[in-house]
Amino acid sequence: MAKYKHYKLSNEIEVWKDVKNYEGYYIVSSMGKVKSLDRIVLGKNGVSSFRSGKLKSNVRWSTCSAYFNSFLT
């Protein structure tokens, strides 16, 4: 598992982990956030381009913990 940043928000520490079967593409936090990771994409014309990672959602962990737990490594 890769090392990711840990952020402390109020009294909770946000921990990021890889998403199972999508390692290197997406990470999910203990607070329910999903983020894509930076990557290099090969275009149709054969030119490589850099894509920045983006925050995909902001869902409270408690509402979907069973779903996310099934995808964590």
Backbone hydrogen bonds, N-H to C=O, Kabsch-Sander energy under -0.5 kcal/mol:
donor,donor_aa,acceptor,acceptor_aa,energy
7,Y,14,E,-1.4
9,L,7,Y,-0.7
9,L,12,E,-2.5
10,S,8,K,-0.5
12,E,9,L,-2.4
14,E,7,Y,-4.3
14,E,12,E,-0.5
15,V,13,I,-0.6
17,K,28,V,-2.5
19,V,26,Y,-1.7
20,K,18,D,-0.5
20,K,71,F,-7.1
22,Y,19,V,-2.3
25,Y,22,Y,-2.3
26,Y,22,Y,-2.0
27,I,35,K,-2.5
28,V,17,K,-2.7
29,S,33,K,-2.6
30,S,15,V,-1.5
32,G,29,S,-1.9
34,V,57,S,-1.1
35,K,27,I,-2.7
36,S,54,K,-2.8
37,L,25,Y,-2.5
39,R,51,R,-2.3
41,V,49,S,-3.1
43,G,41,V,-0.6
43,G,47,V,-2.6
46,G,43,G,-1.8
49,S,41,V,-2.5
51,R,39,R,-3.1
56,K,34,V,-3.8
57,S,34,V,-1.1
59,V,32,G,-1.3
63,T,60,R,-1.1
64,C,60,R,-0.6
64,C,61,W,-1.2
65,S,61,W,-0.5
68,F,64,C,-2.3
69,N,65,S,-2.9
70,S,66,A,-1.3
71,F,67,Y,-0.5
71,F,68,F,-1.3
72,L,68,F,-1.0
73,T,18,D,-1.2
